[in-house]
Amino acid sequence: MKKLRVGDPVIVIAGKHKGKVSTIQSFAEGDKVYVKGVNEVKRAKKGEWFITKTLPLHASNIMYYVEKDSKGSRVGIAIDAKGKKSRVLKTSGATIW
């Protein structure tokens, strides 16, 4: 089970975009993650002038963002008595769906 999923709110914890809060768009090969509105660059494209392109970040540079606490939290996996897995916040113990 992945600890982070598409659509999860995240905060960037390292790099030039440190402190930005956004959501996960998609995952790239390896440990790379595309985050909406973060790490965008302009590239010149023939016939289209300039285009804005989002580049991936390494997964170690982002953290799940908890809005009510206004800070990041690590995510763990908990298994209940029936054997069902769920994602749990390490700071508060709350379950994420």
Protein Blocks (a to p, Z undefined) as FASTA:
>chain_A
ZZbdghiacddfedjkgoiacddfbdcehjbdcdehiaiacdddehilpadddddddfkl
gccddfklopacdddddddfkopacdddfklopacZZ
